[in-house]
Amino acid sequence: MANRTLPSAPRATPFALSSLLAASLLLALPPAAHAAGPIIALGTLGGEESRPLDLNPQGTVVVGYSDTSDGLLRAFRWTAAGGMQDLGTLGGSFSVAAATSADGAVVVGESDTATPGSHAFRWTPATGMVDLGTLGGNFSRSAGVSDDGSVVVGEAENPPFDTRAFRWTAATGMVDLGTFGGSRAFAYAVSADGLVATGNSLTAGDAAVRAFRWTLAGGMVDLGDPPAGHDSPSGQAISGDGSVIVGTMYTPSPFTTRAFRWTAAEGIQDLGLPQAFATDVSDDGAIITGFYSNTPGQSTPFVWTQAGGAVDLDDYLSARGVDFTGWTLREASGLSADGALIAGWGILNGQVRAFLADTRPVCGSLDFDGDGDDGTDADVEAFFRVIGGGTCAP
């Protein structure tokens, strides 16, 4: 075909051209609400209950535990495409999945064995459930895993049957992280690169419980004193770079549990909720989730942000347009890396069910980034972010 000369036109900048293209494509899309989607029920392994404990940074894989049709407790791995998968056991009858890697292909947790005692496991699709052993005793449990799945932390018995924090790699096996001079220590979480861990340890003479931050270079370091009137802090979750730790501490009189957030600059800070437990933190340390109780025997999930402090999860989801009709939400237990996806459990139709809530706005309107303004430069940027494989929100 011969080249055709087109009529001349005013020269447009590349961004103007992209804006026009995006606007035309946006106009072709059906309108959508400026809101997030409905809460997702993750189902069960055939029984009546399921509870999640972790999700991967993208929120595409959730792990936890569910009962089966014959009443056994099993570790599960959930994806939208495959649903809830039973990960099996190490030869016994029960297992629990505690954490997953960034790609969701490595899952760690605890399972009972064919002989007395339960052991830490590391599961992959290729290997199935692999026993990580113990420190010489009868018990171990995996609690956290690095983003690449190569580092696992948890707790394990040694020959005197004291429980110690451990760090496992394929090269080193299970290594005792030591204590603050006492008989026991527990590791509950590890940073994205596997170089920082957190948990708690007894001090000399088992006199007190102290939260720790362990690094490969510096070993176990005390997080410092909790606020006045508080004691026994324990690190439960850690930010991606290991700079923010969240956990739980106590007030002895009257006895209550209190959720906390720690940084090197601010120390241990009370999040201000009664009978509260912090369960997870976003990669940047700006969003925390957990649960608290104003009524004995009844828990309420919360989300804490630097801007707004702690709010009930019901209110947090409602403000973002998430539909949780029919649910009574009880606990929030896991966050995606950006804090936009929240895993937890609640009561649905009288049954305990794991859920996944996505607070990101639904794409597809002229307000592509969901900020309430239509057709702005930010909407155009959001559009190209989505067609490039990203999400509406930056």
Secondary structure, 3 states (H helix, E strand, C coil): CCCCCCCCCCCCCHHHHHHHHHHHHHHHCCCCCCCCCCCEECCCEEEEEEEEEEECCCCCEEEEEEEECCCCEEEEEEECCCEEEECCCEEEEEEEEEEECCCCCCEEEEEEECCCCEEEEEEECCCEEEECCCCCCCCEEEEEECCCCCCEEEEEECCCCCEEEEEEECCCEEEECCCEEEEEEEEEEECCCCCEEEEEEEEHHHCCEEEEEEECCCEEEECCCCCCCCEEEEEEEECCCCCCEEEEEEEECCEEEEEEEEECCCEEEECCCCCCEEEEECCCCCEEEEEEEEECCEEEEEEEECCCEEEEHHHHHHHCCCCCCCEEEEEEEEECCCCCEEEEEEEECCEEEEEEEECCCCCCCCCCCCCCCCCCHHHHHHHHHHHCCCCCCC
